[in-house]
Amino acid sequence: MAPIRTAIIGLSSNATTSWASAAHLPYLLSARGRAKYQIVAVCNSTVESAKQAIKAFKLPSDAKAYGNPQDVADDKDIDLVVVSTRVDVHYETALPSAKAGKDVFVEWPLAQDVAHAKELVDAARVGGGRTLVGHQGREAPPIVKVRELLKKGTIGKILSSEVRAFGGSVDREALLPALKYFTDRAVGGNVVTIGVGHLFDQVQHVLGDVQNIQSHIQLQRPNVLLRNPSTKEVVETVKSNVPDLIIINGTLAASQIATEGANVLFRFRRGQQFPGEPALSWTINGEKGEIRLQAFGGSSLHAGSYNAPVTIEVHDFASDKVQTSDWSWQSWQEELAILGRSVGVLYDKFADGALEGLPSFESALVRHEQLATVLAGWDEK
């Protein structure tokens, strides 16, 4: 099969987070990735910026440089469009290609709100292209392992589950100046949509979708410091309207792995955890045993939480013994930078047509609607 002709929108050589280069390029430029994908175009805010990115990342010299997403949509030699821009321009960037019937891969969040996400879903349905969304945490090895344990019936059916997580930003009080938009709900990229949104998707990919959602939300630190990373100087103090403590309670429907009404409690606080404690502690209590996943290097299993141990333990009630359940990267993943490993699995499966369980525009819309429910009470204040 010929490589999938791919355009990347948002591959800047000087972007704040550089997610496209840090998470997408490791796979796309690897031997495995090149066998399945060919980068044929880059689109940035200007043609000149796109040309600079092509040169900086040593992409094929014949790759086209565009400065308008519509030009990408109109190019008949492009099969897949990857959108890795700031959240508030995902919609306008992805919409032309979705309407044109191209396959489209958009980072999570899909859009800045439910309404725009739904428009993208509708456009892709009419256009007929396949869709993919950057909920790559579904393919993180610890998540895959826990899912396998539940499917095998290791602890029987789920009776309840509790998630306690910290993160969303490196510091509880400060952000990088370039991430000032994290304090503005209207932009769509913040601790709730990104930090909670990624982890809540991973949890539900394992347990099943949470129903009967109720939430308690608090903004504990409304004054956020913008700190220069080099000098450590506070350059501005910003008033945030984004909550930094999110507690979600809900239930599971009866399934092959869960009992009817099994309770799920999810708690996420922005910033650091208590020293020595894990950034993520997730327990799943079953009829015959309990699983505990702990991540000490951060709660972002979809990204870079692997600089400290990520452990999975299983307590068997009958024997009262606790055993460690090991997880591992696939051999080809180990050749990539960590940020690109789970993203690489999405690309790999998408190219092979193994779409079952892959995050799509449709599944992303469900998550957007859930987060809107979570934030409903906050919005009414």
Secondary structure, 3 states (H helix, E strand, C coil): CCCEEEEEECCCCCCCCCHHHHHHHHHHCCHHHHHHEEEEEEECCCHHHHHHHHHHCCCCCCCEEECCHHHHHHCCCCCEEEECCCHHHHHHHHHHHHHCCCEEEECCCCCCCHHHHHHHHHHHHHHCCCEEECCHHHHCHHHHHHHHHHHCCCCCCEEEEEEEEEECCCCCCEECHHHHHHHCHHHCCCHHHHHHHHHHHHHHHHHCCEEEEEEEEECCCCEEEEECCCCCCEEEEEECCCCCEEEEEEEECCCCCEEEEEEEEEEEEECCCCCCCCCEEEEEEECCEEEEEEECCCCCCCCCCCCCCEEEEEEECCCCEEEECCCCCCCCHHHCCHHHHHHHHHHHHHHHCCCCCCCCHHHHHHHHHHHHHHHHHHHCC
